[in-house]
Amino acid sequence: MKKLVMLAIAVLGTTAMVNAQTTPAQTTPAKEDKATKHDKKEAHKKAKAEKKEAAKTETAKQETAKAKK
């Protein structure tokens, strides 16, 4: 009799666990934020562009000084 009760409890417990309502799955997954990149190339390009600009203005100054002579 004891074995029969234990078997009934096991069957009912298993059935309850199988039929238990789980939390509903999200229909749309949460959007992940992109990690910000520390773009070294962009900073390097910017510094290089500034150097070029400075060189151009220096060359332009020299050319205007030559033209005045």
C-alpha angles and dihedrals in degrees: 000000000000091000090051092053091048090050091050091049091049092049094045092045092050091047091050092050093048094048095041113125112247124206109279115259117245111258092210119032117233112266112249118226115234116241113245113247123219096226107207092177092058092052090046092050091049092051091046091050090050091051090050091049091050090049091050093051091047090051091047090052091051092049092050090048090052091048091054092054 
